[in-house]
Amino acid sequence: MLPSASAFAVIILPGFSKLDSKVLKQELKVRVPGMHSFRFATPEEMDQTTRGMQPGKMPPFGRPIFPRIAYTFIDQALMDHARIGFNSADFERSIIMNTSEYVGIVVRDGMFACSSE
């Protein structure tokens, strides 16, 4: 996700949820200085920013693993689930862990509701 011309962000939400763009835009305007609009990064931008990650393969982390990701935000709905599962940069391998452990290790810039089921 690209909230401005100079900053990339990762928005983490449950995989079956739908992103609420209006709510996300409102939250980003409050949390990202100078943000006026956002768009999804192109596959090429994602490749360059994340050292080769492709859409669908990026694990739910920003800094310090991906230092060019300026912001990491978590959808509050993730906390409704005891466990989180995600690809580990490979569609053949997944990581499943307790959500509380994930939230304890991820460097995040905020948590707010931005999805619907």
N, C-alpha and C positions, 0 to 999 in steps of 0.2 A: 504494500500500500504506500502511496506517495502523497503525503499531506501537503507538501509544498514543493516548489521547484528545487529545493536544496536538501530535503529531508525524507528519508524512508522510514516507514513504521511497519510493525507487525501487529496485527490484531488477532488475538487468540480467542476462538469461540468454539463451542461444541460442534462437531462435524455435521450433525444433522440439523443445525440451526441455520436460519436465514439472517444475514446481516441487515440491520435496519439502517440504511444509508442516512436518513434524516437525523436520527439520534446520534449516529457516529459523527456526522459533520458538526452538530452542535457541541458534542463533547470535545472534539479535536480543536474547535475554535477557542475553547476555554483553556485547553491544556498545551497547545502548540503555538508558541508566539508567532504572530504574523500569518497564520494559516487562514486562507480564504476558501480554498476548495481542495478536494483530493481526488485521486484516481488510482486505479490499480496499476502497479508496475508492469511494464511489458516483459515478456520472457527474456528479452535481451538485457533489460535493466536489472532484472532479478539475477540473471547469470553473472553480470558484472559486479553487482553489489554484494552477492552472497558467495562468491568464489565458486560458481558453477551449479548452484541449486536450480532445480527446475520446478515449475508449478506442480504442487501436489507432493513434492518430496522434501520440502523444507521442514525441519523440526521446529516446534513452537518456541524458538528462542531468538533473541536479538543479540545485544551486547552481553558478554565479551566475545561470544563465539563468532558473531557477525558484526564486527566493529563499525561497519558502514551503515548499520541500522540505527537510526537516531532514537527511535521510540519503540517501546513494547507495551501494549495495552491488553488487558485481559477482560473478556466479557464476564460479568458477574454470574451469568448462568452456568459457567463452568463449575462454580462452587456447589451446584446442586448434584454433582456427580462424585461418587467416592473415588473413581479412578479415571485416568486420562490415558488414551492410547494415541500414538502418532507414528508416522513413518520416520525412520532414522536415515533419511537421505537415500532410501532405496525402497522400492515398492515390495521387495521380497522380505524386508525385515521391519518389524515394529517394536516399539517400546511401550510397555504398559506399566504405569506406576500410580501410586496414590496421588490424588489431586493435591492433597495437603503438602506432600513432599515436593511436587512440581512447583507449587506456588512458593514454597520455601527456598527454592534454588534459582528460580527465574529472576533476572533483573528486570523489573517492570517499572513503568512510569505512571501507572494508574490502573484502577479496576472500576468498571462501570457497566451498566446494562446497555447492550447495543445489538441484541438479536431477538428473534422471535422463532418459535417452533413451527 
